[in-house]
Structures are given as structure tokens and as C-alpha cells.
Amino acid sequence: MKKRIDIHGTLEFPLVIGCAAFIRQSVGEPIRTSPVKHFIRLPSGVTYIQTQNTRYCLHPPAKAAATKEGRT
């Protein structure tokens, strides 16, 4: 069974089947995945990415964190 990783962050580049995904985490180091086999984007902004070894659940960065807890 593939492991599942939940990440809050954004994609560095558009997803392409057969190529690695580059993910910039909200907190932590950037991630480079193994080649993407399948992905789906939901209207909520969540992206599910399946690679050969792992399933990633990419959540958009929290709005509160982006606006420094409601302050602009």
C-alpha cells in the first residue's frame, strides 16, 4: 500500500504525467516527487497527486497564515 502525505503548500510548476512534481510547502523544505502517474484537482483547491510510491494530498496554504492572522 502506498503511503499518504498531507501537505499545505503550492505547486512550483504545472503537473505533468510522467514528470516529477515540485511542491513548495508552507512550512519546511520544498519537495520533489517521483514521476506523477495521476492527479486530480478539486474545486475546493485540494489536489491529489499519485506517484509510483506515494499519494500526496496538497492543500492550499491557510488563508489566515497568508494574511498574518487576518491582518493585511
Secondary structure by P-SEA (a helix, b strand, c coil): cbbbbbbcccccccccccbbbbbbccccbbbbbccccccccccccbbbbbcccccccccccccccccccccc
